[in-house]
Amino acid sequence: MKLKIHSSAIKIQKSEDRKLQFHQNKLFRSNQSNFYDELNGKLSDRDDPQVPKAKEAMKFWSDIWSKPEEHAKDAEWLARVKRKLGNVGKQEDLVIDVDAVRSVTRKLSNWKAPGSDGVVGFWFKKISALHDVLATKLQLCLTSGKVPLWMVKGRTVLIQKDPKKGIAASNYRPIACLPIMWKVLTGIFAD
C-alpha cells in the first residue's frame, strides 16, 4: 500500500512539475520581464486581465485613425519656426559606427515590451559581438534610403486606463511596440 501511495505521489508531482514548466515556457515567450519577476517571487499568480472585444476596439480606434484631417498649412506658429530656423545650415552626413550603436544600446530598457520581432533590449546589450554587424547594416539602410518593412512593422497593445471603468474600448490606450532595430536606428538619429 505504501508503494502505491508513493507511486501515485510521484505521478502527481511529475504532473505538477510539467504544468509549471509549460506555464513558465509560455510566460518566457510572451513576457520575459514577468517570467523573471515570477522566478524571483515578485509576482503573485493573477488571472489574465480582461480585454475589450476585438471588433469593438477596432471600430473605436478606426473611427479615430481613419478620418482624414487637414491641418492648417499657414498656421502662425509654422511661420515663426521657419523664421527662427531659416539660417540653420545643412546637417552633415551621418555615419553610423560601432560606438554609436554601443551608445544607443546602453540606453535601451532591458525588458520593455518587444515589437513584432519578439526581441527585447537585454539581448542587444549582452550580445555585443553583433554591434559591428549592426552598425554596417544600419549604415547600409541610411545610405540606400531603404528600410526593410519588418523594421518598421510593430504590434499594438491596448493598456487599460482605469480598471473601475471596465472593458469598454474607450478605456484603453494603444501602445505601439516597434522592433529594437528601429529603436536603435532612431536612437542614433536622435543622438
ROSE-4610 file (N, C-alpha, C; in Angstrom, 1 decimal, always signed):
// ROSE-4610
residu = [M/M/M/K/K/K/L/L/L/K/K/K/I/I/I/H/H/H/S/S/S/S/S/S/A/A/A/I/I/I/K/K/K/I/I/I/Q/Q/Q/K/K/K/S/S/S/E/E/E/D/D/D/R/R/R/K/K/K/L/L/L/Q/Q/Q/F/F/F/H/H/H/Q/Q/Q/N/N/N/K/K/K/L/L/L/F/F/F/R/R/R/S/S/S/N/N/N/Q/Q/Q/S/S/S/N/N/N/F/F/F/Y/Y/Y/D/D/D/E/E/E/L/L/L/N/N/N/G/G/G/K/K/K/L/L/L/S/S/S/D/D/D/R/R/R/D/D/D/D/D/D/P/P/P/Q/Q/Q/V/V/V/P/P/P/K/K/K/A/A/A/K/K/K/E/E/E/A/A/A/M/M/M/K/K/K/F/F/F/W/W/W/S/S/S/D/D/D/I/I/I/W/W/W/S/S/S/K/K/K/P/P/P/E/E/E/E/E/E/H/H/H/A/A/A/K/K/K/D/D/D/A/A/A/E/E/E/W/W/W/L/L/L/A/A/A/R/R/R/V/V/V/K/K/K/R/R/R/K/K/K/L/L/L/G/G/G/N/N/N/V/V/V/G/G/G/K/K/K/Q/Q/Q/E/E/E/D/D/D/L/L/L/V/V/V/I/I/I/D/D/D/V/V/V/D/D/D/A/A/A/V/V/V/R/R/R/S/S/S/V/V/V/T/T/T/R/R/R/K/K/K/L/L/L/S/S/S/N/N/N/W/W/W/K/K/K/A/A/A/P/P/P/G/G/G/S/S/S/D/D/D/G/G/G/V/V/V/V/V/V/G/G/G/F/F/F/W/W/W/F/F/F/K/K/K/K/K/K/I/I/I/S/S/S/A/A/A/L/L/L/H/H/H/D/D/D/V/V/V/L/L/L/A/A/A/T/T/T/K/K/K/L/L/L/Q/Q/Q/L/L/L/C/C/C/L/L/L/T/T/T/S/S/S/G/G/G/K/K/K/V/V/V/P/P/P/L/L/L/W/W/W/M/M/M/V/V/V/K/K/K/G/G/G/R/R/R/T/T/T/V/V/V/L/L/L/I/I/I/Q/Q/Q/K/K/K/D/D/D/P/P/P/K/K/K/K/K/K/G/G/G/I/I/I/A/A/A/A/A/A/S/S/S/N/N/N/Y/Y/Y/R/R/R/P/P/P/I/I/I/A/A/A/C/C/C/L/L/L/P/P/P/I/I/I/M/M/M/W/W/W/K/K/K/V/V/V/L/L/L/T/T/T/G/G/G/I/I/I/F/F/F/A/A/A/D/D/D]
num = [1/1/1/2/2/2/3/3/3/4/4/4/5/5/5/6/6/6/7/7/7/8/8/8/9/9/9/10/10/10/11/11/11/12/12/12/13/13/13/14/14/14/15/15/15/16/16/16/17/17/17/18/18/18/19/19/19/20/20/20/21/21/21/22/22/22/23/23/23/24/24/24/25/25/25/26/26/26/27/27/27/28/28/28/29/29/29/30/30/30/31/31/31/32/32/32/33/33/33/34/34/34/35/35/35/36/36/36/37/37/37/38/38/38/39/39/39/40/40/40/41/41/41/42/42/42/43/43/43/44/44/44/45/45/45/46/46/46/47/47/47/48/48/48/49/49/49/50/50/50/51/51/51/52/52/52/53/53/53/54/54/54/55/55/55/56/56/56/57/57/57/58/58/58/59/59/59/60/60/60/61/61/61/62/62/62/63/63/63/64/64/64/65/65/65/66/66/66/67/67/67/68/68/68/69/69/69/70/70/70/71/71/71/72/72/72/73/73/73/74/74/74/75/75/75/76/76/76/77/77/77/78/78/78/79/79/79/80/80/80/81/81/81/82/82/82/83/83/83/84/84/84/85/85/85/86/86/86/87/87/87/88/88/88/89/89/89/90/90/90/91/91/91/92/92/92/93/93/93/94/94/94/95/95/95/96/96/96/97/97/97/98/98/98/99/99/99/100/100/100/101/101/101/102/102/102/103/103/103/104/104/104/105/105/105/106/106/106/107/107/107/108/108/108/109/109/109/110/110/110/111/111/111/112/112/112/113/113/113/114/114/114/115/115/115/116/116/116/117/117/117/118/118/118/119/119/119/120/120/120/121/121/121/122/122/122/123/123/123/124/124/124/125/125/125/126/126/126/127/127/127/128/128/128/129/129/129/130/130/130/131/131/131/132/132/132/133/133/133/134/134/134/135/135/135/136/136/136/137/137/137/138/138/138/139/139/139/140/140/140/141/141/141/142/142/142/143/143/143/144/144/144/145/145/145/146/146/146/147/147/147/148/148/148/149/149/149/150/150/150/151/151/151/152/152/152/153/153/153/154/154/154/155/155/155/156/156/156/157/157/157/158/158/158/159/159/159/160/160/160/161/161/161/162/162/162/163/163/163/164/164/164/165/165/165/166/166/166/167/167/167/168/168/168/169/169/169/170/170/170/171/171/171/172/172/172/173/173/173/174/174/174/175/175/175/176/176/176/177/177/177/178/178/178/179/179/179/180/180/180/181/181/181/182/182/182/183/183/183/184/184/184/185/185/185/186/186/186/187/187/187/188/188/188/189/189/189/190/190/190/191/191/191]
x = [+0.8/+0.0/+0.9/+1.9/+2.8/+3.5/+3.8/+4.4/+3.4/+2.2/+1.2/+1.0/+0.9/+0.8/+2.0/+3.2/+4.4/+4.4/+4.0/+4.0/+3.0/+1.8/+0.8/+1.3/+2.0/+2.6/+3.6/+4.4/+5.4/+4.7/+3.7/+3.0/+2.3/+1.7/+1.1/+2.2/+3.3/+4.4/+5.0/+5.1/+5.6/+4.6/+3.3/+2.3/+2.3/+2.5/+2.5/+3.8/+4.9/+6.2/+6.0/+5.3/+5.1/+4.2/+3.1/+2.3/+3.0/+3.9/+4.7/+5.7/+6.3/+7.2/+6.5/+5.3/+4.5/+4.2/+3.7/+3.4/+4.6/+5.8/+7.0/+7.5/+7.4/+7.8/+6.9/+5.6/+4.7/+4.9/+5.2/+5.4/+6.8/+7.8/+9.1/+8.9/+8.1/+7.9/+7.1/+6.1/+5.2/+5.7/+6.3/+6.7/+7.9/+9.1/+10.3/+10.5/+10.0/+10.2/+9.3/+8.1/+7.2/+7.7/+8.3/+8.9/+10.0/+10.9/+12.0/+11.5/+10.5/+9.8/+9.2/+8.5/+7.9/+8.9/+10.1/+11.1/+11.7/+11.7/+12.3/+11.2/+10.0/+8.9/+8.2/+8.4/+7.8/+6.4/+6.0/+4.7/+3.8/+2.6/+1.7/+0.9/+0.3/-0.5/-1.7/-1.9/-3.0/-3.7/-5.0/-5.7/-5.4/-5.6/-5.4/-6.3/-5.8/-6.6/-7.8/-8.9/-10.0/-9.6/-10.0/-9.7/-11.0/-11.1/-12.3/-12.4/-13.6/-13.8/-13.0/-12.4/-11.5/-12.3/-13.5/-14.3/-14.6/-15.0/-15.3/-14.1/-12.9/-11.7/-11.3/-11.4/-11.1/-12.0/-13.3/-14.2/-13.9/-13.7/-13.4/-12.2/-11.1/-9.8/-9.8/-10.5/-10.6/-11.4/-12.4/-13.2/-12.3/-11.3/-10.4/-9.3/-8.6/-7.5/-7.8/-9.0/-9.4/-9.9/-10.2/-10.7/-9.6/-9.6/-8.6/-8.7/-7.6/-7.7/-6.8/-7.3/-6.5/-6.0/-4.7/-4.2/-3.9/-3.9/-3.7/-2.2/-2.0/-0.7/-0.1/-0.9/-0.5/-0.6/-0.4/-0.5/+0.6/+0.3/+1.2/+2.5/+2.3/+3.5/+4.5/+4.0/+4.8/+5.7/+5.1/+5.9/+7.0/+6.6/+7.6/+8.8/+8.5/+9.6/+10.4/+9.8/+10.6/+11.5/+11.0/+11.9/+13.0/+12.7/+13.7/+14.8/+14.4/+15.4/+15.8/+15.5/+15.8/+17.3/+18.1/+19.6/+20.4/+19.7/+20.3/+20.9/+22.2/+22.8/+22.4/+22.9/+22.6/+23.4/+22.7/+23.3/+24.4/+25.5/+26.5/+25.9/+26.5/+26.1/+26.4/+25.4/+25.6/+26.3/+27.3/+28.0/+27.7/+27.1/+26.8/+28.0/+28.6/+29.7/+29.4/+30.3/+30.1/+29.9/+30.6/+30.4/+29.0/+28.4/+27.1/+26.1/+26.3/+25.4/+25.6/+26.8/+27.0/+26.4/+26.5/+26.0/+24.4/+23.8/+22.3/+21.9/+22.5/+22.1/+22.3/+23.2/+23.4/+22.2/+21.5/+20.3/+19.0/+19.0/+17.8/+17.3/+16.0/+15.5/+15.6/+15.9/+16.1/+14.9/+13.8/+12.6/+11.3/+11.4/+10.2/+9.6/+8.3/+7.5/+8.2/+8.5/+9.1/+8.2/+8.8/+8.0/+7.6/+7.3/+6.8/+7.9/+9.2/+10.3/+10.5/+9.9/+9.9/+11.3/+12.1/+13.5/+13.4/+13.9/+14.0/+15.4/+15.5/+16.8/+17.9/+17.6/+18.6/+19.5/+19.0/+19.9/+20.8/+20.3/+21.2/+22.3/+22.1/+23.1/+24.2/+23.7/+24.6/+25.3/+24.8/+25.5/+26.2/+27.2/+28.0/+28.7/+28.9/+29.6/+28.8/+27.5/+26.7/+26.8/+27.3/+27.3/+28.0/+29.1/+29.8/+28.9/+28.3/+27.4/+26.2/+25.6/+24.5/+24.9/+26.0/+26.5/+26.6/+27.1/+27.3/+25.9/+25.0/+23.7/+22.8/+22.9/+22.2/+22.7/+24.0/+24.7/+24.2/+24.0/+23.5/+22.1/+21.3/+19.9/+19.9/+20.8/+20.9/+21.4/+22.4/+22.9/+22.0/+21.3/+20.4/+19.1/+18.7/+17.4/+16.3/+16.6/+15.6/+15.7/+14.6/+14.5/+13.6/+14.0/+13.2/+11.8/+10.8/+9.5/+9.4/+10.1/+10.0/+10.5/+11.4/+12.0/+11.0/+10.0/+9.0/+7.6/+7.5/+6.2/+6.2/+5.2/+5.1/+3.9/+3.6/+2.4/+1.8/+0.5/-0.2/-0.8/-0.5/-1.0/-2.0/-3.1/-4.0/-3.8/-3.6/-3.3/-4.6/-5.1/-6.3/-6.0/-6.8/-6.6/-7.1/-8.4/-9.0/-9.7/-9.2/-9.9/-11.4/-11.7/-13.1/-14.1/-13.6/-14.5/-14.8/-14.1/-14.4/-13.7/-14.3/-13.6/-14.1/-14.6/-15.0/-13.8/-13.9/-12.7/-12.2/-13.0/-12.6/-11.7/-11.7/-11.0/-9.6/-9.1/-7.8/-7.1/-5.8/-4.9/-4.0/-3.7/-2.8/-1.4/-0.5/+0.9/+1.5/+2.3/+2.9/+4.2/+4.5/+5.7/+6.5/+7.6/+8.4/+9.6/+10.2/+11.4/+12.6/+13.4/+14.6/+15.5/+15.6/+16.4/+16.0/+14.7/+14.2/+14.5/+14.4/+14.7/+16.2/+17.0/+18.5/+18.7/+18.2/+18.4/+17.9/+16.7/+16.1/+16.9/+17.4/+18.2/+19.5/+20.1/+21.3/+21.0/+19.8/+19.4/+19.3/+18.6/+18.3/+19.6/+20.6/+21.9/+22.6]
y = [-1.2/+0.0/+1.3/+1.3/+2.4/+2.6/+1.6/+1.7/+2.3/+1.9/+2.5/+4.0/+4.4/+5.8/+6.6/+6.0/+6.7/+6.8/+5.8/+5.9/+6.9/+7.0/+8.0/+9.4/+9.6/+10.9/+11.3/+10.4/+10.8/+11.2/+10.5/+10.8/+12.2/+12.5/+13.8/+14.9/+14.6/+15.6/+15.9/+14.8/+15.0/+15.8/+15.6/+16.3/+17.8/+18.1/+19.5/+20.1/+19.4/+20.0/+20.3/+19.4/+19.7/+20.9/+21.0/+22.2/+23.5/+23.5/+24.6/+24.9/+23.9/+24.1/+24.7/+24.2/+24.7/+26.2/+26.5/+27.9/+28.8/+28.4/+29.2/+29.4/+28.3/+28.5/+29.5/+29.4/+30.3/+31.7/+31.9/+33.2/+33.8/+33.0/+33.4/+33.9/+33.2/+33.6/+34.9/+35.1/+36.2/+37.4/+37.3/+38.4/+38.0/+38.2/+37.8/+38.5/+39.7/+40.5/+39.9/+39.5/+38.9/+37.5/+36.8/+35.5/+35.6/+36.5/+36.7/+37.2/+38.1/+38.6/+37.4/+36.5/+35.3/+34.4/+34.2/+33.4/+34.0/+35.3/+35.9/+36.1/+35.6/+35.7/+37.1/+37.9/+39.3/+39.3/+38.3/+38.3/+37.2/+37.5/+36.5/+35.9/+34.8/+34.2/+35.1/+35.7/+36.5/+36.1/+36.3/+35.9/+36.8/+36.3/+37.2/+38.4/+39.5/+40.7/+40.7/+41.3/+41.4/+42.4/+42.0/+42.9/+43.2/+44.3/+44.5/+43.6/+43.5/+42.6/+43.3/+42.4/+42.9/+43.8/+43.4/+44.1/+45.5/+45.6/+46.8/+47.8/+47.2/+48.0/+48.5/+47.6/+48.0/+49.1/+49.0/+50.1/+51.4/+51.3/+52.5/+53.3/+52.5/+53.2/+53.5/+52.7/+53.1/+54.3/+54.6/+55.8/+57.0/+56.8/+57.9/+58.1/+56.9/+57.0/+57.1/+56.7/+56.6/+57.9/+58.9/+60.1/+61.0/+61.4/+62.3/+63.6/+64.2/+65.5/+66.5/+67.6/+68.6/+69.7/+69.8/+70.8/+72.1/+73.1/+74.5/+74.6/+74.8/+74.9/+76.3/+77.2/+78.6/+79.0/+78.1/+78.4/+79.4/+80.2/+81.3/+80.7/+79.6/+79.0/+78.4/+78.0/+77.4/+78.5/+79.7/+80.8/+81.2/+81.2/+81.6/+80.6/+79.3/+78.3/+78.5/+78.7/+78.9/+80.1/+81.2/+82.4/+82.1/+81.4/+81.1/+80.2/+79.2/+78.2/+78.4/+79.6/+79.9/+79.9/+80.3/+80.4/+79.1/+78.0/+76.8/+76.1/+75.7/+75.1/+73.7/+73.1/+71.7/+70.8/+69.8/+68.8/+68.0/+67.7/+66.8/+65.4/+64.7/+63.3/+62.5/+61.6/+60.8/+59.5/+59.2/+57.9/+57.1/+55.9/+55.0/+54.1/+54.2/+53.3/+52.5/+51.6/+50.7/+51.5/+52.7/+53.5/+54.0/+54.4/+54.9/+53.8/+52.6/+51.5/+51.2/+51.1/+50.8/+51.9/+53.1/+54.2/+54.1/+53.8/+53.7/+52.4/+51.3/+50.0/+50.1/+50.9/+51.0/+51.7/+52.6/+53.3/+52.5/+51.4/+50.6/+50.0/+50.0/+49.3/+47.8/+47.1/+45.6/+44.9/+45.1/+44.2/+44.9/+46.0/+46.7/+45.7/+45.9/+45.1/+45.1/+43.9/+43.8/+44.1/+44.4/+44.6/+43.3/+43.3/+42.1/+41.1/+41.5/+40.5/+39.7/+40.2/+39.5/+39.6/+40.5/+40.7/+41.9/+41.7/+42.8/+43.4/+44.5/+45.3/+44.6/+43.7/+43.0/+42.2/+41.6/+40.8/+41.7/+42.9/+43.8/+44.3/+44.4/+44.9/+43.8/+42.5/+41.4/+40.8/+40.8/+40.2/+41.3/+41.8/+43.0/+42.6/+41.3/+40.9/+41.3/+41.5/+41.9/+43.4/+44.2/+45.7/+46.1/+45.4/+45.8/+45.5/+44.3/+44.0/+44.9/+45.2/+46.1/+47.5/+48.0/+49.3/+49.3/+48.2/+48.1/+48.1/+47.3/+47.1/+48.4/+49.0/+50.3/+51.4/+51.4/+52.4/+52.1/+50.9/+50.5/+51.0/+50.8/+51.4/+52.9/+53.5/+55.0/+55.5/+54.8/+55.3/+54.9/+53.8/+53.4/+54.1/+54.6/+55.2/+54.2/+53.0/+51.9/+51.2/+51.1/+50.4/+49.2/+48.0/+46.8/+46.9/+46.4/+46.5/+46.0/+44.8/+44.2/+45.2/+46.1/+47.0/+48.1/+48.4/+49.4/+48.8/+47.5/+46.9/+46.5/+47.1/+46.9/+46.1/+46.1/+45.5/+46.4/+46.5/+47.4/+46.7/+47.2/+46.6/+47.6/+47.2/+48.1/+48.0/+49.2/+49.3/+49.9/+49.3/+49.8/+51.1/+52.1/+53.4/+53.3/+52.9/+52.9/+51.6/+50.7/+49.4/+49.5/+50.6/+50.8/+51.0/+51.5/+51.8/+50.6/+49.5/+48.2/+48.0/+47.2/+46.8/+47.5/+48.7/+49.5/+49.8/+49.8/+50.1/+51.5/+52.4/+53.8/+53.9/+52.9/+52.8/+52.3/+52.1/+51.6/+52.5/+52.6/+53.4/+52.5/+52.8/+51.9/+52.3/+51.2/+51.4/+50.6/+51.3/+50.6/+50.1/+48.9/+48.2/+48.0/+48.7/+48.5/+47.7/+47.1/+46.3/+47.1/+46.4/+47.1/+47.7/+47.0/+47.6/+49.0/+49.2/+50.5/+51.5/+51.1/+51.9/+52.3/+51.4/+51.6/+52.7/+52.5/+53.4/+54.8/+54.9/+56.2/+56.8/+56.0/+56.5/+57.1/+56.5/+57.1/+58.4/+58.5/+59.8/+60.8/+60.5/+61.4/+61.9/+61.0/+61.4/+62.4]
z = [+0.0/+0.0/+0.0/+0.8/+0.9/-0.5/-1.2/-2.5/-3.5/-3.5/-4.4/-4.1/-2.8/-2.4/-2.9/-2.7/-3.1/-4.7/-5.4/-6.8/-7.3/-6.7/-7.1/-6.8/-5.6/-5.3/-6.3/-6.8/-7.8/-9.1/-9.5/-10.7/-10.6/-9.4/-9.2/-9.3/-8.6/-8.6/-10.0/-10.8/-12.2/-13.0/-12.8/-13.5/-13.1/-11.8/-11.4/-11.9/-11.9/-12.5/-14.0/-14.7/-16.1/-16.4/-15.5/-15.7/-15.4/-14.4/-14.0/-15.2/-15.7/-16.9/-18.1/-18.4/-19.5/-19.3/-18.0/-17.7/-17.8/-17.3/-17.4/-18.8/-19.6/-21.0/-21.7/-21.5/-22.1/-21.7/-20.4/-19.8/-20.4/-20.5/-21.1/-22.5/-23.3/-24.7/-24.8/-23.9/-24.0/-23.3/-22.1/-21.3/-20.4/-20.9/-20.1/-18.8/-18.8/-17.5/-16.4/-16.7/-15.7/-15.4/-16.4/-16.1/-15.0/-15.2/-14.2/-12.9/-12.9/-11.7/-10.9/-11.7/-11.0/-10.4/-11.1/-10.6/-9.3/-9.2/-8.0/-6.9/-7.2/-6.2/-6.1/-7.1/-7.1/-7.6/-8.4/-8.9/-8.2/-8.0/-7.5/-8.7/-8.5/-9.6/-9.8/-10.9/-11.2/-12.4/-12.5/-13.7/-14.8/-16.1/-17.2/-17.2/-17.5/-17.4/-18.5/-18.1/-19.1/-20.2/-21.4/-22.5/-23.3/-24.0/-24.8/-26.0/-26.5/-27.7/-28.9/-29.7/-30.7/-31.7/-32.1/-33.1/-32.5/-31.2/-30.6/-30.6/-30.2/-30.2/-31.6/-32.6/-34.0/-34.4/-34.2/-34.6/-33.9/-32.6/-31.8/-32.4/-32.6/-33.0/-34.5/-35.3/-36.7/-36.9/-36.1/-36.2/-35.9/-35.1/-34.8/-35.8/-36.2/-37.1/-38.5/-38.9/-40.4/-40.9/-40.1/-40.5/-41.0/-42.3/-42.8/-42.2/-41.8/-41.1/-41.9/-42.2/-42.9/-41.9/-41.8/-40.8/-41.5/-40.7/-41.2/-41.7/-43.0/-43.5/-43.3/-43.1/-42.9/-41.4/-40.5/-39.1/-38.7/-37.8/-37.3/-36.7/-36.0/-35.3/-36.3/-37.5/-38.5/-39.1/-39.3/-39.8/-38.8/-37.6/-36.5/-36.5/-36.6/-36.6/-37.9/-39.0/-40.3/-40.1/-39.5/-39.3/-38.4/-37.3/-36.3/-36.8/-37.6/-38.1/-39.6/-40.1/-41.5/-41.8/-40.8/-41.0/-40.6/-40.3/-39.9/-41.1/-41.1/-42.3/-42.4/-43.5/-43.8/-42.8/-42.4/-41.5/-42.2/-41.5/-42.1/-42.3/-43.2/-43.4/-42.2/-41.8/-40.6/-41.0/-40.1/-40.3/-39.1/-39.3/-38.2/-37.9/-36.8/-36.4/-35.2/-34.8/-33.7/-32.4/-32.2/-31.0/-30.9/-32.0/-32.0/-31.6/-32.1/-31.8/-30.3/-29.8/-28.4/-27.5/-27.9/-27.1/-27.0/-28.1/-28.0/-27.3/-27.6/-26.9/-25.4/-24.9/-23.5/-22.9/-23.6/-23.1/-23.2/-23.9/-24.1/-22.8/-22.6/-21.5/-21.7/-20.6/-20.8/-21.1/-20.4/-20.6/-21.0/-21.7/-22.2/-23.2/-23.4/-24.4/-25.7/-26.3/-27.6/-28.7/-29.9/-31.1/-31.7/-33.0/-33.7/-33.8/-33.7/-33.7/-32.4/-31.3/-30.1/-29.3/-29.8/-29.1/-28.2/-27.0/-26.0/-25.9/-25.4/-25.3/-24.6/-23.7/-22.9/-23.8/-24.9/-25.8/-26.6/-27.0/-27.8/-26.9/-25.6/-24.7/-24.5/-24.3/-23.9/-25.0/-26.2/-27.4/-28.1/-27.5/-28.1/-29.3/-29.6/-30.8/-32.1/-31.9/-33.1/-33.4/-32.5/-32.7/-34.0/-34.4/-35.6/-36.8/-36.8/-38.0/-38.0/-36.8/-36.8/-37.4/-37.0/-37.5/-39.0/-39.6/-41.0/-41.7/-41.2/-41.8/-41.6/-40.5/-40.3/-41.2/-41.4/-42.3/-43.8/-44.1/-45.4/-45.6/-44.6/-44.6/-44.8/-44.1/-44.2/-45.6/-46.1/-47.4/-48.6/-48.5/-49.6/-49.5/-48.3/-48.1/-48.0/-47.9/-47.8/-46.5/-45.8/-44.5/-44.8/-44.4/-44.5/-43.8/-44.4/-43.9/-42.5/-42.2/-40.8/-39.7/-40.2/-39.2/-38.7/-39.5/-39.1/-38.8/-38.9/-38.6/-37.1/-36.4/-35.0/-34.6/-33.3/-32.8/-31.8/-31.8/-30.9/-29.7/-28.5/-27.3/-26.7/-26.2/-25.5/-24.0/-23.4/-22.0/-21.3/-20.3/-19.6/-18.9/-19.0/-18.3/-16.8/-16.7/-15.3/-15.1/-14.3/-14.1/-13.6/-13.0/-12.5/-13.6/-14.8/-15.9/-16.7/-16.4/-17.1/-18.4/-19.3/-20.5/-21.8/-21.6/-22.8/-23.6/-24.9/-25.8/-25.6/-25.2/-24.9/-23.7/-22.8/-21.6/-21.8/-23.0/-23.3/-24.2/-24.0/-24.8/-25.6/-26.8/-27.6/-27.4/-27.3/-27.3/-28.5/-29.3/-30.4/-30.0/-30.2/-29.8/-31.1/-31.4/-32.6/-32.3/-33.4/-33.2/-32.6/-31.9/-31.3/-32.3/-33.5/-34.6/-34.9/-35.0/-35.3/-34.2/-33.0/-31.8/-31.8/-32.2/-32.3/-33.4/-34.6/-35.7/-35.3/-34.8/-34.5/-33.3/-32.4/-31.3/-31.7/-32.8/-33.3/-34.0/-34.7/-35.3/-34.2/-33.1/-32.0/-31.4/-31.2/-30.6/-31.5]
